[in-house]
Amino acid sequence: MPTTSNAADSFHVDIAADRVAKVYAQAIVEAADAAGCRREVLAELAVLARDVLPKVPEAAVVFSSPKVSAEDKGRIIERIAGGRMQATTTNALHVLARHGRLGMLEAVVAAAERLADERDGKRQATFTTAVPLDAAEQARIVAETEKALTAALVPSFVVDPAIIGGLVVRVGDTIYDQSVATGLARIGGRLNQRNIHAIQTGEYSWPN
């Protein structure tokens, strides 16, 4: 079921942060796939990022703070996840801590979910409209976009009165206007293989 947000700025993306999140997301998904626990790992990370940390703001501050050492963050991770979550989940958290990226856990989780959907033949799509749409209008636009792109989409809707043309669609790293004339180049870059290895094995003690 499509979701709708009235946050006008939620469409705007920090490209640099998005690229970093994708690097770690790919490592997590590949390591979880290799271990056969992708669903469990993504669910555990999502609960931590969206349910646990928002309710414990002190922990969120510690995770984000550059003043807290990776070792101290590692000890917190062990108290939260050690023996309670999949080993791949715990290892992923340690890798993020080692590289000073725990503060962007939610962005990493969102990127990992998008990647997982793509691997399952689905692509997450954000439909930004100038005015709110009812459910029937949303369904029609989604169906037309799926037909045009020959892809199954997982849609969400955002309202932003400032957009030109009434509709902008973001699918993965590509943004389309109503004429499907505007595209963003797919952000390149190869995943650092040591991230995959570290998440799989727990060997995450290298320097940044």
N, C-alpha and C positions, 0 to 999 in steps of 0.2 A: 504494500500500500504506500503510495507516495506520501512524503511528509512535506509540510510547508513551513517556512520560516519567514518572519517579517524583518529579520536583521539585514539591513541594507548592505552592510559591509561584509557579510559572511561569504559573498561571492569572490571578494578580492583575496588573492592568495599571495603569500610571501614565497616567491619562487625559490629563493635560496633555501629556506627552511623546508619547503616541499621536497626539493631534491635530496637534501640530507635525510629526511624522514623516509624517502623511498629506498635509499641505500640500505638502511637498517631493516626496513620492512621486508625487502627482498631476501636479506640474509635470514631473517626470522622464518619467513614462509618456506624457504628452501630447506633450512635445517629441520623445521617441523615436518615437512613432507618426507624428508629422509627418515625421520623417526616414526612416521605414521601417526602423528598426533596434532595435525594442523588445527583441527576444529577445537580441541581442548586448549591448545596454547593460545590461540586468538581469543577464546572466550575468557581465559584467565587474565590475560593482559587487559582485555576490555573492562572486566570487572574492576581490576585494580585502578585503571586510568579514569573510569567514569563513575564508579560507585564508591570505592574505598578512599582514594585521595581527596575527592571533593569534600568528604565528610571529616577528613583529618587534615586540615589545612597546614598544620605544623609539619607533617610528613611531606606534603607537597612542596613546602618552602625548602625543606632540607634537600629534597631530590633536585630542586632547581638551583640551589645555591652553589656557586663556584668556590665558596669558602669552605665547604664541607668536602673532605678528602674522599677519593674513590673507595678507600679502605673502610671509612666510617659508613659510607653509603652501602657498601657491601655487607657490613654487619647488619644494617637495617633490613636489607633485602633478605638475608638469611632468616631474620626473625619473622618477616612477613611471609616469605615464600618457601623457605627451606623445609623440605619434607611435606609440604602442604600442596605444592603445585608441581606440574610436570618439570622434570629436570631441564628440558628445553626452555621452558618459561623462565626458570630461575637463571639459567645461563644467559638468556637474552637480556635480562635486567642487569646482570653483572657487566655485560658488554657495553650497554648504554651508560652505566655508571663509570666504567673505565674511560670512556671517551667523552664524558661530560654531557651526555645527551638524555639523562633521565628526565630533565625538565620538559622534553618534547615527547614524552611517552604517548600522550593522546594522539598527537599527529602521526607518530609511528604506527600506532594501532590502526588508525584510519587508513593509512597507506597500505598496511598489510591486508586489511579487509578488502580494499579495492583490488589489490593484486590477486587475492584468493578468489574473488568473484570472477576476475578475468580468466583465471586458470580453470574455473568451472564453466566457462563459456558465457559469463555474464559480465557486463561492464557498468560501473556506477556512473550515473549521469546527473548533473545538477542543471535544472531548468530555472533560469532567472527570468522572471516576467515583470513587466512594468506595473501590472495590476494583479490582484489575486484571481485565481482561477478556481472554478468549482471542480468537483471530482470528475465529472463527465468531460470537461475541457482538458483537464490534466491527462486523462486516459487517452483522449484523442491525440494530443500532442505526442505523448509517449509512443503510441502505436505508429504514428506517422514517422517519427524519428527512428524507431526500430526498423521500419521498412526501408527508409532512406539509407541507413547505415548497415543494414543486414546484420544487426546485432541485437541480442537480448540485453535489456537495460535494467538496472536497479535504480529507479528514479527518486530524486528529492527535488522539492520546489522551494525557491527563494523569491521574495518580492523585493524589487529595487526600482522605485519610480524613476531613477536617474538614467536607466539604460536607454540606449537609442534603438529604435526599431521594435520595441515591445517584447522581444524574446532573444535570449542568448542561452546556448546550450554548451555545457562543458562535459565532455566525455573523456575520461582519462586526462591526458595532457593537451587535448585539443579543444579549442573553443570555436564554436560556430555561431554566426549570426543567422538571421532568418533566411538569408540567401545561401547559407553554407559557403560563404565566400571568405571568411576570416579564419585562419588557422594559426595555432601556435606550434612552432617546431617542437617535436617530442624531445624532452630533456634527455640528453645522452649520458654516457658515463657507464663504465662497467663496475659491477659490484666487487668490492674488495673481498677476495676469497677467504682471507683470514677471519672475517666476521662470521662466515658460514661455519668454518672449522671451529671457531671458539664457541659458537652457540651449540654446535653438536656435541662438543667434547668437554666444555667447561674450562678450556685453556684460554683464559682471557686476561692474563697478567702482563701482556706486552705494554710498553709505554705508548702514550698517545702519538 
